[in-house]
Amino acid sequence: MKNKGKAILILLFIQGWNYRSSDFVLIRKIFFAFVLFITTSLALKAQDPEFSQFYANPLYLNPALTGTSAMPRFISNYRNQWPNQGNTFVTYNFTYDGYVSSIRSGLGGKIMYDRELNGVINTIYSSFLYSYHVQVSNRMFLSMALEAGFISKQFNTSQLIFPGMIDQGTGTITGSYPLPFEDGRKIFPDVSFGMVGQIDDVYFGLALHHLTAPDQSIIEGDRIGRLPMKMTLHVGAKGHRFHRSLLSREFTISPNLIYQQQGSFKQINAGLYLKEDWFTFGLWYRNNLSIRPDAAIAMVGIQNERFHLGYSFDFSLSELSAYSYGSHEVSLTFFFGESSRRYYRNEVVIPQM
């Protein structure tokens, strides 16, 4: 959930152009952006990276989805947000999880690397996940989980260009700008909780990330540098439809709804998946609880019993559409070992994208 308003202001500081004496229009823009940045930064708070293929990154969506597949799985995710602008948000995510039948529990690990604005801010998330699975009845299944780990955040100021560094006569960049902090790295612990349930073909869940709202600021005495707790509510269902014609096929249809809130930021995602044997198609609508929608998301994927590959593209519909030009995302899932279904019912019927 990137703070896009703040991002656009920062982008003006790190463009790689060569300044000339004729670039005064650009300099005025930079100065204006700097003033806006200073006057609004106190009201802005950090947010987590966002993925559009929600269920292709299940442990990130909800820790309680740990160990809920029939076989152990390794998942990698790649997201490139606003690539056409040259100063992008790029996120890599790697997870592994599996079900241990002897303790009726799921175990998993997650590593995520988030690179903002070509390396101005770099964040590494690493965590261990544990879920306990409960078979309530023949129709109902529950999973509850804890996630604990560390977040390492580094802020690189060497790439920032401030108006005070620009020679007004020649337009060249000289010297440095005094800041209330230096390049630095901060490491802090992080704890999250999740719960997932399933009744027949209906699944639902609650996730609470950053329970302790850890302090991530590198500025001494900063009282608003805490990472707000993120709440995720999600619900979905799986149904069947038969297309009776010359080429009769059985389709699986899965409607889904996801609500997320982090600090003052609120977002709702509504989507529908259509799966036919080895092919999956998905379409989502995203809104930040405003009159104008934020984005439409189109997904396509191929899969078999051991392998899933998904691609999605975010079509920006907000006031930033002329700037952002959308986002790309790719997911890759491998399944290993043997199915654990014969030992204990632990599989949730969630989609794979």
N, C-alpha and C positions, 0 to 999 in steps of 0.2 A: 504494500500500500504506500507507494512513493508519494511524498508531498510534492505534487507537480508544480504548484505555484512557486514554492521556494526554489525548486530545481531550475525553472526558467530564468530566475534572477541570477542564480549562480552561473548558469551557462554563459552569460555575457562576459564573465570575468576570465574565462579560460579558453576563449577562442584563440586559435593559433595563427592569426593574421599578422603580417608585418605592418606596423603602423608607420604612416608617412604624414607629412605636414598637412596633406589634404584630407586626413581622416577625422576632422573635427566633429563631423556628424556622428561618427561611431563613438568618439570619445564622450560626446554629450550623452549618448545612449548608455554608455557604461556608467557614467557618473550618476545618471538618473536611476539606473538599476541598483547601484550601490546605496543610494539614499533609501530606496524602497526596501532593500535587504536589511539595512540597519533598523528601520522603523518597524518592520514586521517580524523580525526574527524572534522577538520575545514572545510572540503569540503562536509560533510554530513549533511543533513537536515531531520527533522522529516517528516513522512508521516502518513496519516490516515490509520486506520485498513481497511482491504479489505474483502468483502464478495463475494462469487461466485454465490450464488442464488440472483442475482441482483433484480429481480422483486418480490421475496419473502421478500424483505426488501425495499419496495418502498419509504418510507419517507427518508431513508438513501441515496438512489440513487438520488432522486430529491424531494425537498420540495413541488413542485407543484403537486405531486401525492397525496397530502393530500386531503381526501374526495372524491376521484375518484372511489371508489367502490360503488356498489349498496346499501350496508348496512354498518353500522359502524363495524369496525374490530379491533381486538386485535392481534398483531403479536409478537412472540418471536423468536429470532434467536440465535444460538450457533455455534461458530466456534472454532476449535482446530487445530492450525497450527503446523506441525512438532511434533506430539505427541511422536513419537518413540525415540526422543532424550532426553526426560525428562525435558528439559528446553523450555517450549512451549510458544506460543502466544495464549492466550485464550480470546475470546471476547463474551460478552453477550449483546444482544440488545432487548429492549422492546418498542413497539410503540402502540399508540391507536389513531385512527382518525375516523371521520365521517363527513357527509354532513349535513349542516343546511339549509334547503330549504328556510326559511323565509328571509335569507340574501344572499342566493346563494353563500355560502362560505363553505370551509372545515376547520375544526379545528382539531388539533392533538397535541400530546405530545410524546417526545422521551427521553429515558434514555438508555445509553450505558456504559458498564464497560469493559475496555480493560486492561488485565493483561499480561505484557510482561516479559519474562524470569523469570518465577516463582515469580513474585512480585517485581522485581527490579524497574520496572516502572509501576505505576498504574494510569489509567486515567478514569475519569468519565465525560461523556458528558450528559448534560440535556438541553432540549430546548422545546420551544413552537412553533407551526407552524400554520400559517394562509394562506389560499389560496382563491382566488376569481375566480369563474367560469363564463365564458362568452360563451353563445351559439351564435356563429357568424352567422351560417346558419344551415339549416337542415343537412348539411354534415360536418360542421366544428365546433369544440369545442376547447376552450382554457382555461387553468388554469395558474394563476400567483401567486407566493407565496413568503412569507418571513419567515425565521426561525431565532429566537433569543434565546440565552441561555447562559450557562456558561460551561466552561471546567475546571475541577479540576485535576491537574497532581501532582503526588507524586513520588519522586525518593528516593529509599531505598538503601543506599550504604553499609549497614551492610552485604549484601550477596555477595559483590564483594571481590575477592581475587587478590591482586597485588603481583608481584614478591618480593617487599620489605618486604612483610609479611611472607615470607617463609625462614626458617632457612636452609642455604645451607648445613650444616653438618648433620642435622637429618631429614630434609624434613618436619618438623612440621610447622604449621601455628601459628605465634606468633605476638602479637602487632597489630598495625593498620598502615594504610598508610595515610599520610597527603594529603588532597584533597582541592581544591579551593572552596569547598562548603560543606554543611552539608545536612543530610537528611532533606527534606523539602517538603512543598506543596505549589503550586501556583494556584490561581483561577483567571481566566480572562474571559471577555465576548467574545461572538462569534456570528457572523451574517452571514446568507447565503441567497441566492436568487435562485428561480427556475421558469421555464416556461415549460409547457407541452401543446402540441397541438395534435389534431386528425382530420384527414380527411378521412371519410369513415372507412376503416379498416387499415389505416396507421397512426401510432402514432410516435411522435418525441418529443425531449425535450432538454433543456439546464439547467444545474445547476452550480452555482458558490458558493462554500463553502469557509468559512474563508475570507470574503471580506476585512476585516481590517488587515489580516495577523498578528494575535495577537502574542505578545511576550510571549513565554512559558518557557524561560530559567530561571533556578534558580541560575545561575552564574551572579553576579553583573557585569555590564559592557559588557556582551556578546552581540555582535552586529549581530550575525548570528543565534540567537535562536528563530527567528520568525517562526510561522507555515505558510508555503506557501499556497496561495490560490489554491484550487483544482477546475478544470473545468471538467465537464462531459457533453459529447454530446451523445445522444442515439436516435436510430431510429429502428422501427420494423414494422411488418405487420402481419395480420392474414388472412389466406386463408383456403379453404375447399378442401378436396379430398375424394372421395368416393371409397372405396375398394369393388368392385362388385364381390362377390364370394359366396360360400355357407354360409359363416359367414360374411355377408355384414355389415360393420361398417362405420360410418362417422368420419373422422379424421380431426382435426384442426391443421394446420401447421403454425408455426410462426417463420420466420427468423428475427434475431436481430443483431445489430451492436452497440457497445459501445466504445467510445474513452474517455480516462481520462488522465489528465495531472496535475501534482502537482510539482511545482518547475522544476527541470530538469528531473523529472521522467515522462515518457510517456508510455502509455499502450493502446492496442487495443484488444477488445474481440469480437469475431464473434461466433454466436451460432444459434441453431435451436431447437425449441420445437415441440413435437408431442403429441397431446392430444386426447384421445379416451374415452369419457364419464367420468369415474371415475379415469382413469390412465393417468399420464403424464410422458413423457421421454424427457430429454434434453441433448444436447451435445454442449460444447463450446470449442473454441480454444483461448488461451491467448498468446499474444506476446508483449514484452516490446520494440518493434521496433528495434529488433536485428535479426541477421541471425538465431540464434538458438531460437526456441520457448520456452516460459516459462512454459506452462502447458496445459494439456487437462483436461476438467472438464466433468464428467458424473453425471447426475441428474435423480432421479426417485421420483415420488410423487403420492399420492392418494388424492382425494378430492370429496366433495359433496357440496351442497348449503351452508352449515354452517361450514365446516371444511376443512382445507387443511394441509397436512403433506408432507414435502419434505426432501430428503437426497441427498447430493452431496459429491463427492470425487475429489480432485485435484490430478492428476497424474503429478508430476514434470518432466519436460523435459529439464530444463536448466542445467547449469554446477553444480548446487547445488543438482541435483537429487539423488546422492549417499548419501547425508546428510539428505535431508528433508523428503523423503519417503511420501510426500503428505500431504493433509489436509482434515479433516472431517468437514462437516457443516450440521446442522439440522434446519429446520424452521417449525413453527407451527402457524396456523392462525385460529382464530375463528371469525365468523360473528354474529352480534346481531341485534335485532329489525326488522323493516320492510324495504323493498326496497324503495328507494327514487326516483326510475326512473319515477314513475307516476307524481311526482311533477316537475321534471326538469331533463333534460338530463345531467348527471354529471359523467357517468361511462366511463372510458377509457378501451379499450379492450386489455390491457397488459396481458402477461402471469402471472401465480401465483408462478413461481419459478425463 
